[in-house]
Amino acid sequence: MSEQSKVVKSYLKKFPRGTTLGLARKLFKDYPLLFTSVESARSVVKYYRGQHGDRSRKKVSEIIERIPIPESDAEDWTPYIIPKNIKRLLILNDIHVPFHDVKALEICFKYSENNIDGILINGDLFDFYKGSRFEQNPYKRSMAQEIDMGCQLIKHMKQRFNVPIYVKYGNHCERWDKYIMLKAPELFNLDGIRLEDRIRSQVDVEIIYDKRIVKHGHLDILHGHEFFGAPSQAVNPARGLFMKTLDSCLIGHLHKSSSHTETTLGNKMITTHSVGCLCNLHPEYARINKWNHGFAINEITQNGEYVLHNKRIANGKVY
């Protein structure tokens, strides 16, 4: 066996996923005395990979085929698009059943009646108190009870509004599946175990998980926990969101209403929003805070643009 053949075969075994041209370039660079050009090195690589046709393959004592890149476990992560026929979308954030605020919800519902085409529960419909990492009161409701109460609330909304309802997971919603994976991973793939299965066994809703962005027209909607390092430390949460995304979008999660607008050099206006919550404003883990009740309605105009109505609730009124 020639020195040239030995070198080529050793490189084929050392770099089994290398492309033919890539290996040829490396061989020519490393051994300029053995190969007159990249193309001559490429010809030898193709020979030992059996790529010179059937006749040449029969002459090769040992064919070293390229090992392809292994299939990836990466998952598709594309936005969830709200249907175009839904022109006015009610966006509810951080209800945190069973710690929801009944009065705030009723004010929101009354304001929105006969005025919307769909409802997005944008994260944290459930609190899942017993699945948190904090100290827990054993007398609080169980996680299963929370699911029943949350589904009961969805049923009320379906009867009251008669519009499509979309439920996006927030960080509290994710506590259920994470708890099962941590405590009983063997049960995780059984039918009826995941939160999605538990909800759909009681109500017919569209469920959005895996931290997917929701698009309604040109507005991107997130819960707020999707970021690596949430914009929660900013004085103005909406500006913190702007610094994270540099695009027009909306989040809940922070339980505070705010808006921030900037104009680019190309005269494009970018506006970000954070929306208030619909839960108890003074839970045991955060008695003193800067939260407020609120909701949003996103309206798609005739020219395809959108107008966001970021509403606050205070003193029993909508502002």
Backbone hydrogen bonds, N-H to C=O, Kabsch-Sander energy under -0.5 kcal/mol:
donor,donor_aa,acceptor,acceptor_aa,energy
6,K,2,S,-2.1
7,V,3,E,-2.3
8,V,4,Q,-2.2
9,K,5,S,-2.6
10,S,6,K,-2.1
11,Y,7,V,-2.1
12,L,8,V,-2.3
13,K,9,K,-1.7
14,K,10,S,-1.9
15,F,11,Y,-2.6
18,G,15,F,-1.6
23,L,19,T,-2.5
24,A,20,T,-2.0
25,R,21,L,-2.3
26,K,22,G,-1.8
27,L,23,L,-2.9
28,F,24,A,-2.4
29,K,25,R,-1.9
30,D,26,K,-2.9
31,Y,27,L,-2.9
34,L,31,Y,-1.1
35,F,31,Y,-1.3
41,A,37,S,-1.7
42,R,38,V,-2.4
43,S,39,E,-1.9
44,V,40,S,-1.5
45,V,41,A,-2.2
46,K,42,R,-2.5
47,Y,43,S,-1.7
48,Y,44,V,-2.2
49,R,45,V,-1.1
50,G,47,Y,-1.3
51,Q,46,K,-3.3
57,R,53,G,-2.0
58,K,54,D,-1.5
59,K,55,R,-0.6
59,K,56,S,-0.9
60,V,56,S,-1.0
60,V,57,R,-0.6
64,I,48,Y,-2.9
64,I,62,E,-0.5
65,E,63,I,-0.8
67,I,16,P,-2.5
80,Y,213,I,-3.3
81,I,79,P,-0.6
82,I,80,Y,-0.6
82,I,215,K,-2.8
86,I,83,P,-1.6
87,K,85,N,-1.1
89,L,87,K,-0.5
89,L,298,N,-2.6
90,L,88,R,-0.5
90,L,118,G,-2.7
91,I,296,A,-3.5
92,L,90,L,-0.6
92,L,120,L,-2.7
94,D,123,G,-1.7
95,I,124,D,-0.7
96,H,124,D,-2.9
97,V,125,L,-2.9
99,F,96,H,-3.4
101,D,278,L,-2.3
102,V,100,H,-0.8
105,L,101,D,-2.3
106,E,102,V,-2.4
107,I,103,K,-2.3
108,C,104,A,-2.3
109,F,105,L,-2.9
110,K,106,E,-2.6
111,Y,107,I,-2.1
112,S,108,C,-1.6
113,E,109,F,-1.2
115,N,112,S,-1.8
117,D,88,R,-3.3
118,G,88,R,-1.2
119,I,164,P,-2.3
120,L,90,L,-3.2
121,I,119,I,-0.5
121,I,166,Y,-3.3
122,N,92,L,-2.8
122,N,120,L,-1.1
123,G,121,I,-1.9
123,G,168,K,-1.0
127,D,97,V,-2.2
128,F,97,V,-0.5
131,G,128,F,-1.7
132,S,129,Y,-1.7
140,K,137,N,-1.9
146,E,142,S,-1.7
147,I,143,M,-1.7
148,D,144,A,-1.8
149,M,145,Q,-2.3
150,G,146,E,-2.8
151,C,147,I,-2.6
152,Q,148,D,-1.9
153,L,149,M,-2.0
154,I,150,G,-2.0
155,K,151,C,-2.4
156,H,152,Q,-1.9
157,M,153,L,-2.1
158,K,154,I,-2.5
159,Q,155,K,-2.3
160,R,156,H,-2.2
161,F,157,M,-2.7
162,N,157,M,-0.6
162,N,158,K,-1.6
166,Y,119,I,-2.9
167,V,206,E,-3.2
168,K,121,I,-2.7
168,K,166,Y,-0.6
169,Y,208,I,-2.6
174,E,170,G,-1.8
175,R,172,H,-1.3
176,W,173,C,-1.2
177,D,173,C,-0.5
178,K,174,E,-2.1
179,Y,175,R,-2.3
180,I,176,W,-2.0
181,M,177,D,-2.5
182,L,178,K,-2.1
183,K,179,Y,-3.0
184,A,180,I,-2.6
187,L,184,A,-1.9
188,F,185,P,-1.0
190,L,187,L,-1.8
193,I,190,L,-1.6
194,R,190,L,-0.5
198,R,194,R,-2.1
199,I,195,L,-2.5
200,R,196,E,-2.3
201,S,197,D,-1.3
202,Q,199,I,-1.9
203,V,199,I,-2.4
205,V,203,V,-0.9
206,E,165,I,-1.9
207,I,205,V,-0.5
208,I,167,V,-3.1
209,Y,207,I,-0.5
212,R,209,Y,-1.0
214,V,221,I,-2.6
215,K,80,Y,-3.1
216,H,214,V,-0.5
216,H,219,L,-2.4
217,G,215,K,-0.5
219,L,216,H,-1.8
220,D,218,H,-0.5
220,D,248,S,-1.0
221,I,214,V,-3.4
222,L,250,L,-3.0
229,G,227,F,-1.3
233,Q,230,A,-0.6
234,A,231,P,-0.9
239,R,236,N,-0.7
240,G,236,N,-2.1
241,L,237,P,-2.2
242,F,238,A,-2.2
243,M,239,R,-2.3
244,K,240,G,-1.0
245,T,241,L,-2.2
246,L,242,F,-2.7
249,C,271,T,-0.7
250,L,220,D,-1.9
251,I,273,H,-1.8
252,G,223,H,-1.9
254,L,252,G,-2.7
258,S,274,S,-2.2
260,H,272,T,-2.1
262,E,270,I,-2.4
264,T,268,K,-2.7
267,N,264,T,-2.0
269,M,267,N,-0.5
270,I,262,E,-3.3
270,I,268,K,-0.5
272,T,260,H,-2.6
273,H,249,C,-1.8
274,S,258,S,-2.5
275,V,251,I,-2.1
277,C,292,N,-2.1
278,L,93,N,-0.7
278,L,94,D,-1.6
280,N,99,F,-2.9
286,A,283,P,-1.4
289,N,287,R,-0.5
292,N,255,H,-2.4
293,H,313,I,-0.6
294,G,277,C,-2.1
295,F,311,K,-1.6
296,A,91,I,-1.9
297,I,309,H,-1.8
298,N,89,L,-2.5
299,E,297,I,-0.6
299,E,307,V,-2.6
300,I,87,K,-2.8
301,T,299,E,-0.5
301,T,305,E,-2.7
304,G,301,T,-1.7
307,V,299,E,-2.7
309,H,297,I,-2.7
309,H,307,V,-0.5
310,N,308,L,-0.8
311,K,295,F,-2.2
311,K,309,H,-1.0
313,I,293,H,-2.2
314,A,317,K,-2.3
317,K,314,A,-1.7
319,Y,312,R,-3.1
